[in-house]
């Protein structure tokens, strides 16, 4: 996945590149908007991650110009400005998604992957298969029948617990932050300063992991939770 | 230097006003006085002329009845009675020759021929004309005096002329003019003084305003100007200035408070993460697990800092009135249910029951996210400060044209002393120091409510519980 990173803070850029490279992204980095525009015009990128406040050409202007040149590479905007107006402006200029700094890396990763998938014709066709049953080792979930089995044993889950398991099963081995879970299951996009996610994960674990030996739902301290084998 | 400049600028306006006012005053007085003089002068002139005409008729009738001798006698008698009012009397034959001439005392020096010449050459308009003669005057022997003459012509062609000098009249008019000029002078003086006083009076509010603005610029933000409530334009400016100064003061204080909060409360999480990182690095026996712990705590603390900054900025924006609200119509039952949905799990952990009594259901305008922040905060507090097995009750009720949402708990309650302070930023009652939280919650709640023009109040009893009430006007 060919990615262009346009960011003038060297440390942030480096961290971003390290993280993305670890996740099979191929990254190119420039520190100003004009260079970003030039490169995006000349090369075929599958994703552009850009800051707004840039020297030379600012981020929004760069996106606007790229769009007017018919470059429709998906763009993820990173910015320190958190107002709704800024977000709207960013999307209106042609951006596809928006993250406010400081952001959780796992969220950026999730959104980046999403954007690439959405706009990539090849990966799109892969997705059209019927997806109502998911398996993770001996754990299975059926979205139509609402049945959950581990080791052939049926597990009864409450509504929210089911939704959480569904989220995990659709993202195996991908760390999910508390905010992502909050947004996915309750639709909250601000931090309500409560440990509800911890509680729900604890309950889910109680039903899905506790009596089964291997713990699939694991905690990564400081990051979130992940469905993976030990 | 600047003081003089300012005084000069000020004086220019007041002097302009003074001059303008004085000019107007003086010109209109001048107009009136001179009109008066003119009319008066015309009037006494007319009076004199009428006297001449009636005299000429009088002498004519005496002459006709009794002849020129009688007329002489009559004129002598008149002279005895009033030396000053002597008339020049001449009677002429139809062909213009004088057949009777009587000169006043002071004209005796003039030759009859001269007088004859002058009188015969006159052009009469409506029986009146003027000519000039020299009088026997010691002071001004060469001065020409003006004489007014009236002519009366008989049917048989004989004409009678009666003339008199205009000295009396001229004296009166001269004195009158003198009086007028003195009056004008007084008007000029009083006009100028009056104008100066009036304009200075009027500009006092401006002077006050200039002083106040200088004062505010120098940093005295609580300066205000006196307001008379007279509803005139300068009073309105003073009023508006005060309002503006108040807003500036509020903004600056708000900014100072925010900066104070930031400085003070960021230091705690920053100190925590810094000290943990330092200690880990300094620890010679630190393990990978220790490093991990340090990093995890760094993330947790920085999240706390970010959250704090965001909330503080929200409060700040709301308090100065620049918080952007994305207003949409929401249904009370739907939106509150969503929020309860989030907290029900947490409440269950403490075996706390959340009751939602939607006595009345209503639609109202709100920013979805902000409203959720408010109610989340209240419910979270209710759960946090309640013991196990208690109940938290949320009620939506309609009270005439007001919608009421109340969140009641059976928790710790707030003591009377702290009650008014709970809305302050960073206020945490001493008892709650151990409970996790930043202390910004209620401050944000209040700011958001104010931005929406909602009223929020609290009733509480220490040890028994609290009730928070949001009132939304329809």
Interface residues (C-beta under 8 A of the other chain):
Chain A: X82 X83 X84 X85 X102 X160 X186 X187 X188 X189 X190 X191 X192 X193 X194 X195 X196 X199 X200 X203 X221 X222 X223
Chain B: X292 X293 X295 X296 X297 X298 X299 X300 X302 X306 X307 X310 X324 X326 X338 X341 X342 X343 X345 X346 X349 X369 X372 X373 X376 X380 X437 X441
